[in-house]
């Protein structure tokens, strides 16, 4: 489970990270690395949660000196082969399970956390429930069939049964990891979901304080993932419309599961930190209490980026930058479609895709096939992972076509180099481009915001930017001022230093 301990002892802050740092590159991982380096007086332990070991074999970041421990927790373990064996199961434990699910079904319940805590006591402290009981006991079978009969008889029991298993088995992997986690005075999860759930477990079983920071809203992003889930879409293609209602129900089952987790984590975490006012509003809608939430904006190293401004050429570079992973949530295909129109208007233009293709190889191949079919192979160039600081002065504009974001660091980095941005209206992108506060808005827009999945409008804004020198210079100047005035990283470090100090004092 653990790969190494750099130094012995209790950490100040235990970070709980799901599918990000230090094994996956991206904006959230860069932010975590930045935060650890910016607070050298504190020690950090990392609890990394991933699906399976083979997906995370390479560290993409060198761990700073103040990281004293890194442990890996995998939700799916191929080595854990359990031999089926009939068992009755503990009735008292399943009474607590039933009570927990009653609370989970009440959207306005404020007792999710306590109900979950009662079940954790049955599993961890009293040993009345384990993975074998969940998989093979008579009590478990009775509970699953009872829940099915309460409201799902119109859908396949077989699909329901295996969905419930897939949903809950990872929870037992988290519980197994509790005894091996490195001790920390305070725990900080960077999402809800399974990482947040692990934080709730630590809170209940070891009386640990839990801080939550959400970049993207986890529940929303899982809804997007589920809407595109291959295991559902492929079944619908095979069986046709007759099973659509069944698979829609399975999607809803997963969505309700993650919504319940989100509400439970919002109950326990204090403070809850959002990175934008828009995300804060979404957290409140999803069940977070407003008096727990504070907004701490992302920050960047202006000293490193500002010198890049003088490296920009006199004329607008006819180069469009797409900086991000080639995955569905970034909607690279909409960007490619938009580039077809841009290339018709500006035949000399190039687009650089700067990011990895290894996270979703099938989607990456679809994107390459689309580029070839639209005859854009001379215009859209894959650069892979590059030094963004060196790339930015070579761009005429940067584009995000995502269907979900938090506060993208790449927008802030582009602004610091004076590069205007065209983005879809997701996360905090509109706040960044048009301004957050009234004072900030008075500066003007540092780019353009378009609707999701609208290649025509995306193309119009890119063409406008790259065709009008005066317009480009105006937006470039606004971008620089916005970065200088609002997004220096020292404000980020100061804010988190205060959050951590307050938590450690308690």
DORO-786154 format. One record per residue (C-alpha): x, y, z. Coordinates in nm, 3 decimals, always signed. Layout:
BEGIN
REC       x       y       z
REC       X       Y       Z
...
//
This chain:
BEGIN
REC       x       y       z
REC  +0.000  +0.000  +0.000
REC  +0.274  +0.248  +0.096
REC  +0.569  +0.300  -0.135
REC  +0.801  +0.490  +0.094
REC  +0.838  +0.696  +0.405
REC  +1.083  +0.981  +0.364
REC  +1.098  +1.072  +0.735
REC  +0.935  +0.918  +1.042
REC  +0.684  +1.097  +1.261
REC  +0.350  +1.272  +1.256
REC  +0.282  +1.512  +0.970
REC  +0.120  +1.849  +1.021
REC  -0.114  +1.805  +0.723
REC  -0.236  +1.479  +0.573
REC  -0.340  +1.537  +0.211
REC  -0.600  +1.299  +0.065
REC  -0.578  +1.300  -0.315
REC  -0.788  +1.104  -0.563
REC  -0.641  +1.037  -0.907
REC  -0.411  +1.341  -0.913
REC  -0.075  +1.431  -0.760
REC  +0.191  +1.299  -0.781
REC  +0.102  +1.042  -1.049
REC  -0.110  +1.252  -1.288
REC  -0.013  +1.582  -1.446
REC  -0.268  +1.862  -1.461
REC  -0.387  +2.184  -1.305
REC  -0.492  +2.036  -0.970
REC  -0.165  +1.843  -0.937
REC  +0.036  +2.157  -1.018
REC  -0.163  +2.346  -0.754
REC  -0.090  +2.081  -0.489
REC  +0.282  +2.083  -0.570
REC  +0.281  +2.462  -0.557
REC  +0.103  +2.469  -0.220
REC  +0.340  +2.218  -0.056
REC  +0.646  +2.408  -0.180
REC  +0.498  +2.741  -0.073
REC  +0.458  +2.630  +0.291
REC  +0.801  +2.482  +0.375
REC  +0.751  +2.528  +0.750
REC  +0.477  +2.259  +0.747
REC  +0.518  +1.886  +0.692
REC  +0.281  +1.696  +0.464
REC  +0.185  +1.331  +0.426
REC  +0.013  +1.222  +0.105
REC  -0.256  +0.955  +0.088
REC  -0.307  +0.888  -0.282
REC  -0.623  +0.706  -0.390
REC  -0.641  +0.543  -0.733
REC  -0.841  +0.271  -0.902
REC  -0.567  +0.009  -0.950
REC  -0.190  -0.007  -0.907
REC  -0.100  -0.057  -1.274
REC  -0.261  +0.278  -1.363
REC  -0.015  +0.473  -1.147
REC  +0.339  +0.347  -1.191
REC  +0.532  +0.672  -1.248
REC  +0.578  +0.976  -1.028
REC  +0.545  +1.289  -1.243
REC  +0.653  +1.526  -0.967
REC  +0.959  +1.522  -0.742
REC  +0.828  +1.525  -0.388
REC  +0.938  +1.835  -0.194
REC  +1.150  +1.793  +0.120
REC  +0.858  +1.869  +0.350
REC  +0.663  +1.565  +0.225
REC  +0.740  +1.302  +0.489
REC  +0.526  +1.017  +0.360
REC  +0.346  +0.892  +0.049
REC  +0.102  +0.604  +0.068
REC  -0.099  +0.454  -0.216
REC  -0.451  +0.323  -0.163
REC  -0.608  +0.129  -0.450
REC  -0.983  +0.078  -0.474
REC  -0.954  -0.229  -0.695
REC  -0.708  -0.500  -0.595
REC  -0.649  -0.795  -0.826
REC  -0.458  -0.977  -0.553
REC  -0.758  -0.996  -0.323
REC  -0.936  -1.310  -0.437
REC  -1.203  -1.401  -0.183
REC  -1.332  -1.757  -0.183
REC  -1.714  -1.753  -0.159
REC  -1.841  -1.901  +0.165
REC  -2.194  -1.897  +0.302
REC  -2.239  -1.689  +0.618
REC  -2.533  -1.543  +0.809
REC  -2.400  -1.191  +0.877
REC  -2.447  -0.971  +1.182
REC  -2.804  -0.848  +1.215
REC  -2.713  -0.544  +1.430
REC  -2.463  -0.427  +1.171
REC  -2.720  -0.441  +0.893
REC  -2.970  -0.251  +1.108
REC  -2.716  +0.033  +1.112
REC  -2.671  -0.003  +0.734
REC  -3.046  +0.032  +0.683
REC  -3.055  +0.344  +0.904
REC  -2.768  +0.494  +0.707
REC  -2.947  +0.448  +0.377
REC  -3.262  +0.604  +0.516
REC  -3.062  +0.917  +0.592
REC  -2.887  +0.910  +0.255
REC  -3.221  +0.908  +0.075
REC  -3.335  +1.223  +0.258
REC  -3.182  +1.501  +0.052
REC  -3.214  +1.753  +0.333
REC  -3.081  +1.522  +0.605
REC  -2.815  +1.657  +0.839
REC  -2.745  +1.312  +0.984
REC  -2.564  +1.145  +0.693
REC  -2.229  +1.168  +0.867
REC  -2.345  +1.025  +1.199
REC  -2.526  +0.739  +1.027
REC  -2.210  +0.660  +0.830
REC  -2.007  +0.684  +1.150
REC  -2.229  +0.422  +1.316
REC  -2.169  +0.181  +1.027
REC  -1.793  +0.247  +1.039
REC  -1.794  +0.152  +1.407
REC  -1.961  -0.179  +1.316
REC  -1.698  -0.245  +1.049
REC  -1.379  -0.111  +1.202
REC  -1.421  -0.120  +1.580
REC  -1.662  -0.406  +1.648
REC  -1.566  -0.619  +1.343
REC  -1.934  -0.699  +1.286
REC  -1.921  -0.640  +0.911
REC  -1.647  -0.703  +0.654
REC  -1.607  -0.755  +0.281
REC  -1.708  -1.123  +0.313
REC  -2.031  -1.023  +0.487
REC  -2.102  -0.769  +0.214
REC  -2.036  -1.016  -0.068
REC  -2.171  -1.344  +0.066
REC  -2.388  -1.314  +0.378
REC  -2.759  -1.386  +0.401
REC  -2.806  -1.047  +0.569
REC  -2.646  -0.871  +0.272
REC  -2.860  -1.061  +0.021
REC  -3.172  -0.975  +0.219
REC  -3.076  -0.608  +0.231
REC  -2.999  -0.581  -0.142
REC  -3.317  -0.758  -0.249
REC  -3.519  -0.547  -0.003
REC  -3.378  -0.225  -0.149
REC  -3.443  -0.349  -0.502
REC  -3.804  -0.435  -0.424
REC  -3.868  -0.096  -0.269
REC  -3.849  +0.089  -0.596
REC  -3.654  -0.076  -0.875
REC  -3.862  -0.375  -0.982
REC  -3.902  -0.234  -1.333
REC  -3.528  -0.268  -1.399
REC  -3.300  -0.569  -1.411
REC  -3.216  -0.716  -1.071
REC  -2.893  -0.855  -1.214
REC  -2.779  -0.507  -1.324
REC  -2.883  -0.361  -0.989
REC  -2.700  -0.633  -0.793
REC  -2.367  -0.591  -0.972
REC  -2.392  -0.213  -0.967
REC  -2.437  -0.218  -0.588
REC  -2.132  -0.444  -0.558
REC  -1.915  -0.224  -0.780
REC  -2.025  +0.085  -0.590
REC  -1.951  -0.044  -0.242
REC  -1.650  -0.273  -0.273
REC  -1.406  +0.024  -0.289
REC  -1.535  +0.139  +0.051
REC  -1.389  -0.174  +0.210
REC  -1.054  -0.100  +0.042
REC  -1.058  +0.241  +0.209
REC  -1.142  +0.086  +0.547
REC  -0.853  -0.161  +0.508
REC  -0.621  +0.137  +0.452
REC  -0.720  +0.318  +0.772
REC  -0.479  +0.129  +0.996
REC  -0.182  +0.203  +0.768
REC  -0.237  +0.573  +0.707
REC  +0.046  +0.794  +0.835
REC  -0.062  +1.001  +1.134
REC  -0.132  +1.368  +1.071
REC  -0.261  +1.640  +1.299
REC  -0.511  +1.764  +1.039
REC  -0.638  +1.605  +0.716
REC  -0.710  +1.799  +0.397
REC  -0.899  +1.641  +0.107
REC  -0.889  +1.802  -0.237
REC  -1.224  +1.661  -0.347
REC  -1.536  +1.490  -0.220
REC  -1.590  +1.139  -0.366
REC  -1.379  +0.852  -0.233
REC  -1.103  +1.088  -0.111
REC  -1.353  +1.288  +0.090
REC  -1.509  +0.968  +0.222
REC  -1.167  +0.856  +0.345
REC  -1.137  +1.189  +0.528
REC  -1.477  +1.135  +0.691
REC  -1.362  +0.791  +0.805
REC  -1.050  +0.940  +0.964
REC  -1.264  +1.205  +1.131
REC  -1.503  +0.952  +1.286
REC  -1.257  +0.683  +1.387
REC  -0.961  +0.897  +1.500
REC  -1.131  +1.230  +1.581
REC  -0.937  +1.413  +1.309
REC  -1.024  +1.756  +1.177
REC  -1.103  +1.760  +0.803
REC  -1.052  +2.048  +0.558
REC  -1.205  +2.030  +0.208
REC  -1.092  +2.221  -0.101
REC  -1.286  +2.166  -0.424
REC  -1.138  +2.277  -0.754
REC  -1.393  +2.121  -0.985
REC  -1.719  +2.013  -0.824
REC  -1.669  +1.637  -0.792
REC  -2.036  +1.539  -0.805
REC  -2.090  +1.741  -1.120
REC  -1.787  +1.587  -1.289
REC  -1.897  +1.235  -1.202
REC  -2.236  +1.312  -1.360
REC  -2.053  +1.409  -1.678
REC  -1.844  +1.090  -1.665
REC  -2.154  +0.877  -1.612
REC  -2.335  +1.041  -1.902
REC  -2.049  +0.926  -2.125
REC  -1.985  +0.588  -1.957
REC  -1.891  +0.330  -2.220
REC  -2.028  +0.039  -2.019
REC  -2.371  +0.203  -2.035
REC  -2.356  +0.340  -2.389
REC  -2.234  +0.013  -2.538
REC  -2.516  -0.181  -2.372
REC  -2.768  +0.066  -2.507
REC  -2.628  +0.022  -2.858
REC  -2.649  -0.356  -2.831
REC  -2.992  -0.388  -2.671
REC  -3.159  -0.082  -2.815
REC  -3.427  +0.138  -2.661
REC  -3.585  -0.143  -2.464
REC  -3.317  -0.118  -2.196
REC  -3.267  +0.259  -2.197
REC  -3.476  +0.304  -1.884
REC  -3.270  +0.037  -1.702
REC  -2.940  +0.203  -1.783
REC  -3.075  +0.547  -1.705
REC  -3.164  +0.405  -1.365
REC  -2.810  +0.273  -1.317
REC  -2.673  +0.617  -1.398
REC  -2.909  +0.766  -1.142
REC  -2.801  +0.507  -0.886
REC  -2.438  +0.613  -0.923
REC  -2.527  +0.982  -0.923
REC  -2.728  +0.950  -0.601
REC  -2.437  +0.762  -0.445
REC  -2.191  +1.045  -0.519
REC  -2.445  +1.309  -0.417
REC  -2.488  +1.134  -0.080
REC  -2.111  +1.118  -0.035
REC  -2.086  +1.489  -0.117
REC  -2.347  +1.588  +0.142
REC  -2.181  +1.367  +0.402
REC  -1.841  +1.524  +0.343
REC  -1.990  +1.875  +0.354
REC  -2.132  +1.788  +0.698
REC  -1.792  +1.693  +0.838
REC  -1.546  +1.926  +0.664
REC  -1.479  +2.263  +0.821
REC  -1.370  +2.482  +0.660
REC  -1.490  +2.413  +0.308
REC  -1.279  +2.609  +0.062
REC  -1.396  +2.706  -0.284
REC  -1.177  +2.857  -0.550
REC  -1.443  +3.084  -0.701
REC  -1.776  +3.244  -0.618
REC  -1.944  +3.031  -0.884
REC  -1.819  +2.708  -0.727
REC  -1.925  +2.836  -0.385
REC  -2.282  +2.880  -0.509
REC  -2.280  +2.526  -0.647
REC  -2.153  +2.385  -0.317
REC  -2.438  +2.556  -0.131
REC  -2.693  +2.409  -0.375
REC  -2.537  +2.065  -0.318
REC  -2.575  +2.090  +0.060
REC  -2.277  +2.280  +0.203
REC  -2.352  +2.534  +0.477
REC  -2.268  +2.887  +0.369
REC  -2.104  +2.977  +0.701
REC  -1.844  +2.703  +0.648
REC  -1.735  +2.815  +0.302
REC  -1.456  +3.058  +0.219
REC  -1.317  +3.146  -0.123
REC  -0.942  +3.130  -0.183
REC  -0.847  +3.201  -0.542
REC  -0.566  +3.019  -0.716
REC  -0.237  +3.200  -0.756
REC  +0.065  +3.180  -0.984
REC  +0.435  +3.263  -0.971
REC  +0.432  +3.605  -1.135
REC  +0.809  +3.647  -1.093
REC  +0.862  +3.349  -1.321
REC  +0.598  +3.442  -1.580
REC  +0.616  +3.820  -1.617
REC  +0.962  +3.816  -1.786
REC  +0.807  +3.610  -2.068
REC  +0.613  +3.916  -2.188
REC  +0.915  +4.068  -2.359
REC  +0.967  +3.746  -2.555
REC  +0.643  +3.790  -2.750
REC  +0.693  +3.884  -3.117
REC  +0.576  +4.222  -3.248
REC  +0.305  +4.069  -3.466
REC  +0.028  +3.846  -3.332
REC  +0.155  +3.486  -3.352
REC  -0.086  +3.282  -3.561
REC  -0.061  +3.000  -3.308
REC  -0.348  +2.882  -3.088
REC  -0.263  +2.694  -2.773
REC  -0.472  +2.412  -2.629
REC  -0.308  +2.326  -2.298
REC  -0.463  +2.025  -2.128
REC  -0.506  +1.650  -2.119
REC  -0.664  +1.487  -2.422
REC  -0.970  +1.354  -2.239
REC  -1.347  +1.388  -2.295
REC  -1.400  +1.646  -2.018
REC  -1.170  +1.884  -2.209
REC  -1.388  +1.835  -2.522
REC  -1.095  +1.832  -2.762
REC  -1.326  +1.731  -3.047
REC  -1.516  +2.061  -3.028
REC  -1.182  +2.242  -3.046
REC  -1.085  +2.038  -3.354
REC  -1.417  +2.120  -3.525
REC  -1.368  +2.488  -3.446
REC  -1.017  +2.476  -3.597
REC  -1.165  +2.362  -3.928
REC  -1.344  +2.701  -3.954
REC  -1.044  +2.895  -3.825
REC  -0.814  +2.738  -4.084
REC  -1.057  +2.834  -4.363
REC  -1.041  +3.199  -4.256
REC  -0.671  +3.203  -4.160
REC  -0.485  +2.948  -4.375
REC  -0.151  +3.013  -4.200
REC  -0.278  +2.936  -3.851
REC  -0.153  +2.649  -3.637
REC  -0.295  +2.495  -3.322
REC  -0.070  +2.327  -3.066
REC  -0.215  +2.060  -2.838
REC  +0.004  +2.061  -2.530
REC  -0.074  +1.774  -2.296
REC  -0.080  +1.398  -2.257
REC  -0.276  +1.141  -2.455
REC  -0.220  +0.844  -2.225
REC  -0.511  +0.893  -1.983
REC  -0.781  +0.792  -2.235
REC  -0.609  +0.633  -2.539
REC  -0.938  +0.555  -2.717
REC  -1.052  +0.916  -2.700
REC  -0.708  +1.037  -2.805
REC  -0.725  +0.812  -3.112
REC  -1.073  +0.946  -3.197
REC  -0.931  +1.299  -3.188
REC  -0.641  +1.208  -3.417
REC  -0.882  +1.037  -3.659
REC  -1.101  +1.349  -3.660
REC  -0.800  +1.569  -3.738
REC  -0.713  +1.345  -4.032
REC  -1.070  +1.328  -4.163
REC  -1.096  +1.711  -4.157
REC  -0.757  +1.742  -4.334
REC  -0.607  +1.937  -4.044
REC  -0.289  +1.738  -3.986
REC  -0.074  +2.029  -4.109
REC  -0.254  +2.273  -3.883
REC  -0.304  +2.086  -3.553
REC  +0.028  +1.982  -3.402
REC  +0.067  +1.758  -3.098
REC  +0.343  +1.886  -2.871
REC  +0.297  +1.650  -2.576
REC  +0.409  +1.774  -2.237
REC  +0.610  +2.095  -2.271
REC  +0.739  +2.371  -2.048
REC  +0.431  +2.596  -2.049
REC  +0.638  +2.900  -1.948
REC  +0.842  +2.870  -2.268
REC  +0.539  +2.792  -2.486
REC  +0.313  +3.082  -2.383
REC  +0.504  +3.372  -2.551
REC  +0.473  +3.185  -2.881
REC  +0.091  +3.182  -2.870
REC  -0.152  +3.431  -3.017
REC  -0.431  +3.304  -2.793
REC  -0.512  +3.016  -2.566
REC  -0.834  +2.813  -2.584
REC  -1.027  +2.598  -2.340
REC  -1.319  +2.402  -2.484
REC  -1.388  +2.208  -2.162
REC  -1.730  +2.096  -2.043
REC  -1.617  +2.128  -1.680
REC  -1.341  +2.321  -1.503
REC  -1.257  +2.472  -1.167
REC  -1.022  +2.770  -1.181
REC  -0.779  +2.669  -1.457
REC  -0.421  +2.767  -1.374
REC  -0.343  +2.778  -1.746
REC  -0.572  +3.081  -1.784
REC  -0.388  +3.264  -1.508
REC  -0.050  +3.169  -1.658
REC  -0.162  +3.289  -2.000
REC  -0.276  +3.621  -1.852
REC  +0.058  +3.668  -1.675
REC  +0.228  +3.642  -2.015
REC  -0.026  +3.875  -2.176
REC  -0.202  +3.605  -2.380
REC  -0.580  +3.649  -2.429
REC  -0.801  +3.344  -2.369
REC  -1.113  +3.206  -2.534
REC  -1.298  +2.966  -2.307
REC  -1.625  +2.786  -2.263
REC  -1.851  +2.914  -1.985
REC  -1.755  +2.657  -1.721
REC  -1.628  +2.677  -1.365
REC  -1.470  +3.012  -1.288
REC  -1.364  +3.083  -1.647
REC  -1.609  +3.372  -1.694
REC  -1.498  +3.526  -1.363
REC  -1.135  +3.503  -1.471
REC  -1.185  +3.644  -1.819
REC  -1.441  +3.915  -1.742
REC  -1.351  +3.987  -1.378
REC  -1.487  +3.882  -1.039
REC  -1.525  +4.190  -0.820
REC  -1.667  +4.518  -0.952
REC  -1.317  +4.665  -0.947
REC  -1.186  +4.370  -1.143
REC  -1.469  +4.387  -1.398
REC  -1.385  +4.752  -1.459
REC  -1.060  +4.640  -1.625
REC  -1.262  +4.480  -1.907
REC  -1.252  +4.135  -2.064
REC  -0.922  +3.960  -2.126
REC  -1.070  +3.732  -2.388
REC  -1.406  +3.579  -2.474
REC  -1.648  +3.329  -2.321
REC  -1.860  +3.096  -2.536
REC  -2.116  +2.822  -2.478
REC  -2.020  +2.459  -2.425
REC  -1.990  +2.243  -2.740
REC  -2.029  +2.535  -2.981
REC  -1.747  +2.507  -3.237
REC  -1.887  +2.786  -3.457
REC  -1.880  +3.049  -3.180
REC  -1.544  +2.923  -3.058
REC  -1.404  +2.970  -3.409
REC  -1.556  +3.320  -3.445
REC  -1.383  +3.441  -3.128
REC  -1.047  +3.287  -3.222
REC  -1.061  +3.445  -3.568
REC  -1.156  +3.782  -3.421
REC  -0.864  +3.776  -3.180
REC  -0.603  +3.676  -3.433
REC  -0.726  +3.913  -3.707
REC  -0.737  +4.245  -3.522
REC  -0.406  +4.375  -3.387
REC  -0.557  +4.663  -3.186
REC  -0.817  +4.437  -3.029
REC  -0.550  +4.180  -2.942
REC  -0.325  +4.441  -2.776
REC  -0.616  +4.577  -2.573
REC  -0.703  +4.229  -2.440
REC  -0.338  +4.147  -2.380
REC  -0.295  +4.457  -2.163
REC  -0.607  +4.370  -1.961
REC  -0.481  +4.013  -1.911
REC  -0.151  +4.138  -1.769
REC  -0.321  +4.381  -1.529
REC  -0.565  +4.115  -1.407
REC  -0.285  +3.870  -1.333
REC  -0.070  +4.135  -1.160
REC  -0.355  +4.269  -0.947
REC  -0.533  +3.951  -0.836
REC  -0.345  +3.627  -0.891
REC  -0.004  +3.632  -0.724
REC  +0.073  +3.308  -0.541
REC  +0.180  +3.476  -0.217
REC  -0.185  +3.557  -0.140
REC  -0.265  +3.186  -0.186
REC  +0.013  +3.083  +0.054
REC  -0.088  +3.342  +0.314
REC  -0.452  +3.229  +0.305
REC  -0.372  +2.859  +0.343
REC  -0.114  +2.927  +0.611
REC  -0.393  +3.089  +0.814
REC  -0.633  +2.799  +0.746
REC  -0.377  +2.541  +0.855
REC  -0.263  +2.737  +1.161
REC  -0.621  +2.772  +1.282
REC  -0.686  +2.399  +1.231
REC  -0.362  +2.300  +1.405
REC  -0.436  +2.519  +1.705
REC  -0.766  +2.339  +1.759
//
